Structures are given as structure tokens and as C-alpha cells.
Amino acid sequence: MSCGSARFVAEVVDVLLAAATGMLLPSAIFVPYLMEFNINTLDFPDTMLYDDAEFVNLVLENRAFFAISWGDAVTKIVPHVSVFVCLVAIGSILESEVLHVKDAPSSSPLHKVRSQRSNLKVDSHSASKKASKSCKPTRRFDHIYRLVVRNVFLVTGVIVTVLHFIAQYSTTRGDLDLIDKSCLQKMHPWFSQNYSCTVVKYNCYALGVASPPSDALGWLEREALRTVVFMHCSGFVMPESIREFPLLMGIELWNTTIVRWGEESALSAELHPVMLFMIMSYVNMTEVPTGILPLPSPARLTDLEFSHTNLTALPDSVADSWSMVEILYLEHSLFEQFPSVVMKIPVLSELSLIDNKIESMPGDSLVTAASTYFYDLALSRNPLQELPDARSETFEVSLLSLEFTQITELPSWVYTSILESVSLGGSPMCEEGRNVSLTSIEVCGQDENSWDPLGGERFPIQLVQQLREF
């Protein structure tokens, strides 16, 4: 193979490898998730968002496609730059070959044969010298190449293989029964000192305890844990070790009675920089635990969901502690008064108070609201009599849900500030004889499934319940 041909093949191989690394593999990961995305609701299906492992995979796997830091952006650009450089080199090779063909003297076939016969020895000797100069490396470089470069690749391959087998098949230390029952998604990173698990479900009932002990999470690799679920705990005390997991994305409590979640085990902006969500379902607590009222709060903690709790009020401190919260669900609880403090959260865009005992809203609750836009404001299944007459001039709501309330008349601002629809199914306004005068934004629906575009409740309790069996 000539020197030019060898270089051409090498450049083509480099292009294929760089394209596979920079485009094909990330796309193979990203496209299946893209197909699941609902363009109408701008959301993924609940089966993906609320599944213990699916959500973690959604976040972690798509980091191969999106840049999450400037350093990551630089490394993701490298394969594309490599493709560009190699294509330029291939173009240069092809162009030089074309010019070489054009510059070659034209002659008859007979003349070419005679010329080749007469100059065979000279041409062979000349070609040999040129090939030696242009294609073959010097003896010194050849010696370095053989002794260093090949050995480096060989040693690197051996090291990678050994590290892989050590990570994959190393002996697990700790309580194997606890690990098997608690770890939902195992990982095998290099150099880990403890057991690597991204999703942990700690079932107090299955383990025969009322609460996880202080060292309940001690067997876990600190950099691996992303989501932890505590379930069926009759006397729950949050372990202090929860503050030792810097990459924790979410915490969920299910069917649990909280005895203590104090400052010693509180969430922290410094210790939990990537915390995304907190979920409490079927949780018995007399007040919001101080452990989820940190100052400052984790910068990415934007999703708080409470369902089937005995909460009756929120402390004033939530306005500061939850200042970054965008989604807040307080469903199936015991609120008798509208929690006006939540309207002080500046970035709140989804608020659900479905199925409480709220009969009225303060007159200024929409006037002084720190957030001027709500994608979803759900007040369904409350004995709510009326909405406030006043609201700020910039206040807007896309979806307002008032199913099964006692509202008989809507204030005038509803017809100018609601961007999509007002769901009124089950309310007096949808009674036969009255619904004929409704406007295009007022929706009664034909059955329970068509009243609310987002469903009867925002937290999919029936879906999650299947994952939380004893």
C-alpha cells in the first residue's frame, strides 16, 4: 500500500470513530427519550418521571448528549473537531491525487511500454529511495514506536481490563441481605470503596425496624447514590448520614410517620447541590420538618410534592426556604385556609391544592403574588365558594382547575387572564341548564376523564402505589 493510500485509510477510520463517539452513540441514547417526550404537554409520561430507576436513567444517560459544564462542552466538541480536521485532510489527499494525475505527461501506450522497459532499473532504484524517504519512518522513530507506543497501548488495555473486572466482580462488603433488599439499581464504578447503588428503597417493614438506624446508609458509595426512598416506617428519624451524599437528586417518604427530621440531618445548599425533588406520600407529620426548611435551600430543589398528609398549615419560613421551588403539590391534606405564604415564592409556576378543606381565598392573594404566571393552578375538590375579585395586572394562568368546588360565578379577570382553560366539572356552574352559557375557555366535559386536561390529581398516587408494596 502506498503512503498516500495508507494515510487516506487512516483518515477515514478516524472520521468513522470520531463520528461514532460524538454523534452515533449519544444519539442512540437520546432518541428513545425524545420519542417519549409529549410535545403537547411539554413533559415526559408519568411512568417515566415517577419510576424509581427510569427518572435517574433519564437524567444520567442524557448527559452523554447535553453539555452540563464548560469543561464537558469542550470534551464534547473534540470529536466534532476531529471529524472536521480529518475531512479536510481527506479532501487534501484527494485533491493532491487529482493534481498528480493532471500533471502526468501524456503519450502513446507503445511509448510508455518502451520507456518503462528502458528505465526499469533506474525507476525501481529511484522509487525505492523515494519510498524510503517519504513513507518509512527513520530507524530511531521506528525503534521508539515499537518499544514505547505499542507498549503504552498494551499496558493501558491491560489496566482497563483489570479495573473493569475488579469493579464488576469484587467481593461486596456489608450486610448482603440489606443490600439485596434495598438496592434497586447497582453500579460498578472504578475505585469505589463501598457498594455503589444509584437508587435505594429502604423498607422499614421488610427489615423489621421502625426507623432506619443512624448508619443505615453507611454501606453506600457516597458519590453514587442519586435517589433514596424510605417507606413503611412507623417512627421515622432521618439518618444524619443523608448529608454525606453530594450527588443526591431526590428523597421520597412513603407511608411513614415522621418523629424527627431536624437540622442535624437537614438538606443543605452546600451539601446537596444537585437536589431536584422531595416527595412525601401518606406521611404523618404535625408540621413541616425543619430538615426541609434549610437556608439557603439547594439551588436546584424545584419540585416539592405532598400527598395524603395531615398537614394543616405551612410556616412563614417556606417563602425563603423554598424560594427556588417551581412545582408545589399539597394534595389530599387538611388545609382549611389557603396557604397564602406560597404566593410569596417568586418562581412558583405549578400549585396544586387538590382535595383539601379550603372554603375561601384571601382577597389580596392574587394581587401580592410574587409569581405572575402559573402554568397550572389546581384548586379542585375543595369546598371553595368563590375566587378573589382582584388580581395583579400581570397575573396569568394557563390552566385553572376548579372541579368539584362550590363556585357559582367566576370573577371577570378569569376571562382575560386565563390563557387556555378553566376546568369546572362537578361544580354548580356545570349543572344542567347553566352550562349552555359557558364560554370557550370554560370546560365541563362529558365525564370525569375529560374535565381536567391534567387529570384528577397532579401526583399520580395510583401509579406510585404499585411501586411501594410491603
Residue, then its C-alpha position, 0 to 999 in steps of 0.5 A: m500500500s502506498c503512503g498516500s493510500a495508507r494515510f487516506v485509510a487512516e483518515v477515514v477510520d478516524v472520521l468513522l470513530a470520531a463520528a461514532t463517539g460524538m454523534l452515533l452513540p449519544s444519539a442512540i441514547f437520546v432518541p428513545y427519550l425524545m420519542e417519549f417526550n409529549i410535545n403537547t404537554l411539554d413533559f415526559p409520561d408519568t411512568m417515566l418521571y415517577d419510576d424509581a430507576e427510569f427518572v435517574n436513567l433519564v437524567l444520567e444517560n442524557r448527559a452523554f448528549f447535553a453539555i452540563s459544564w464548560g469543561d464537558a462542552v469542550t470534551k464534547i466538541v473534540p470529536h466534532v473537531s476531529v471529524f472536521v480536521c480529518l475531512v479536510a485532510i481527506g479532501s487534501i489527499l484527494e485533491s493532491e491525487v487529482l493534481h498528480v494525475k493532471d500533471a502526468p505527461s501524456s503519450s502513446p501506450l507503445h511509448k510508455v511500454r518502451s520507456q518503462r522497459s528502458n528505465l526499469k532499473v533506474d525507476s525501481h532504484s529511484a522509487s525505492k529511495k523515494a519510498s524510503k524517504s517519504c513513507k518509512p519512518t527513520r530507524r530511531f522513530d521506528h525503534i521508539y514506536r515499537l518499544v514505547v507506543r505499542n507498549v503504552f497501548l498494551v499496558t493501558g488495555v491491560i489496566v482497563t481490563v483489570l479495573h473493569f473486572i475488579a469493579q464488576y466482580s469484587t467481593t461486596r462488603g456489608d450486610l448482603d441481605l440489606i443490600d439485596k433488599s434495598c438496592l434497586q439499581k447497582m453500579h460498578p464504578w472504578f475505585s469505589q470503596n463501598y457498594s455503589c447503588t444509584v437508587v435505594k428503597y429502604n423498607c422499614y417493614a421488610l427489615g423489621v425496624a421502625s426507623p432506619p438506624s443512624d448508619a443505615l446508609g453507611w454501606l453506600e458509595r457516597e458519590a453514587l447514590r442519586t435517589v433514596v426512598f424510605m417507606h413503611c416506617s412507623g417512627f421515622v428519624m432521618p439518618e444524619s448520614i443523608r448529608e454525606f451524599p453530594l450527588l443526591m437528586g431526590i428523597e421520597l417518604w412513603n407511608t411513614t410517620i415522621v418523629r424527627w427530621g431536624e437540622e442535624s440531618a437537614l438538606s443543605a445548599e452546600l451539601h446537596p447541590v444537585m437536589l431536584f425533588m422531595i416527595m412525601s406520600y401518606v406521611n404523618m407529620t404535625e408540621v413541616p420538618t425543619g430538615i426541609l426548611p434549610l437556608p439557603s435551600p439547594a439551588r436546584l430543589t424545584d419540585l416539592e410534592f405532598s400527598h395524603t398528609n395531615l398537614t394543616a398549615l405551612p410556616d412563614s419560613v417556606a417563602d425563603s426556604w423554598s424560594m427556588v421551588e417551581i412545582l408545589y403539590l399539597e394534595h389530599s391534606l387538611f388545609e382549611q385556609f389557603p396557604s397564602v405564604v406560597m404566593k410569596i415564592p417568586v418562581l412558583s409556576e405549578l400549585s396544586l391544592i387538590d382535595n383539601k378543606i379550603e372554603s375561601m381565598p384571601g382577597d389580596s392573594l392574587v394581587t401580592a403574588a410574587s409569581t405572575y404566571f402559573y402554568d397550572l393552578a389546581l384548586s379542585r375538590n375543595p369546598l371553595q365558594e368563590l375566587p378573589d375579585a382582584r388580581s395583579e395586572t400581570f397575573e396569568v394562568s394557563l390552566l385553572s382547575l376548579e372541579f368539584t368546588q362550590i363556585t357559582e360565578l367566576p370573577s371577570w379577570v378569569y376571562t382575560s387572564i386565563l390563557e387556555s382553560v378553566s376546568l369546572g366539572g362537578s361544580p354548580m356552574c356545570e349543572e344542567g341548564r347553566n352550562v349552555s352559557l359557558t364560554s370557550i375557555e370554560v370546560c365541563g366535559q362529558d365525564e370525569n376523564s375529560w374535565d381536567p386536561l391534567g387529570g384528577e390529581r397532579f401526583p399520580i398516587q395510583l401509579v406510585q402505589q404499585l411501586r411501594e408494596f410491603 
